[in-house]
């Protein structure tokens, strides 16, 4: 189920043929993809950030729980 949710979250984002990484953590799965040249150009450049422990991280997690409330019991 976790991989399906991650894949759904990234539907239409990135290009798996350019690179895709799947990692299994102690409580989470991580799905990462390279962005396409078209995505990069449309965004005017990308910024990679570490959001761990920040307000942004908490907001992102809250958004996930709103979309998939059953995950709250897993975290």
C-alpha positions as CSV (number, residue, x, y, z in Angstrom):
1,X,0.0,0.0,0.0
2,X,2.8,2.5,0.8
3,X,4.4,2.2,-2.6
4,X,1.0,2.7,-4.3
5,X,0.5,5.9,-2.2
6,X,4.0,7.2,-3.1
7,X,3.5,6.4,-6.7
8,X,0.1,8.2,-6.7
9,X,1.6,11.2,-5.0
10,X,4.2,11.4,-7.7
11,X,1.9,10.8,-10.6
12,X,2.9,13.1,-13.4
13,X,5.9,14.3,-11.6
14,X,9.5,13.5,-12.5
15,X,10.7,11.0,-15.0
16,X,11.5,7.6,-13.7
17,X,13.4,6.8,-16.9
18,X,16.0,9.4,-15.8
19,X,16.3,7.9,-12.4
20,X,14.1,6.6,-9.6
21,X,15.1,5.5,-6.1
22,X,13.1,3.5,-3.6
23,X,14.1,3.2,0.0
24,X,12.5,1.6,2.9
25,X,13.0,3.3,6.3
26,X,12.0,2.1,9.7
27,X,8.5,3.7,9.4
28,X,8.4,5.1,5.9
29,X,9.1,4.5,2.3
30,X,10.8,7.0,0.1
31,X,10.3,7.3,-3.7
32,X,12.5,9.8,-5.5
33,X,12.6,10.7,-9.1
34,X,14.7,13.0,-11.3
35,X,12.8,15.8,-12.8
36,X,12.6,16.2,-16.5
37,X,14.2,19.1,-18.4
38,X,10.7,20.4,-19.2
39,X,9.7,20.4,-15.5
40,X,13.0,22.1,-14.5
41,X,12.5,24.8,-17.2
42,X,8.8,25.4,-16.2
43,X,9.8,25.9,-12.6
44,X,12.5,28.4,-13.3
45,X,15.0,26.2,-11.5
46,X,14.7,23.9,-8.5
47,X,15.9,24.2,-5.0
48,X,16.6,21.0,-3.0
49,X,16.0,21.4,0.7
50,X,16.2,19.3,3.8
51,X,12.8,19.9,5.6
52,X,13.4,17.5,8.5
53,X,12.4,19.1,11.8
54,X,11.0,22.2,10.2
55,X,7.6,23.8,10.1
56,X,7.5,22.9,6.4
57,X,7.9,19.3,7.2
58,X,5.1,19.4,9.8
59,X,2.8,21.0,7.2
60,X,3.7,18.4,4.6
61,X,2.9,15.6,7.0
62,X,-0.4,17.3,8.0
63,X,-1.3,17.4,4.3
64,X,-0.5,13.7,3.9
65,X,-2.7,12.8,6.9
66,X,-5.6,14.9,5.5
67,X,-5.3,12.9,2.2
68,X,-4.8,9.5,3.8
69,X,-5.9,9.6,7.5
70,X,-5.3,5.9,8.0
71,X,-1.5,6.6,7.9
72,X,-1.7,8.6,11.2
73,X,-1.8,5.3,13.1
74,X,1.4,4.2,11.4
75,X,3.4,7.3,12.4
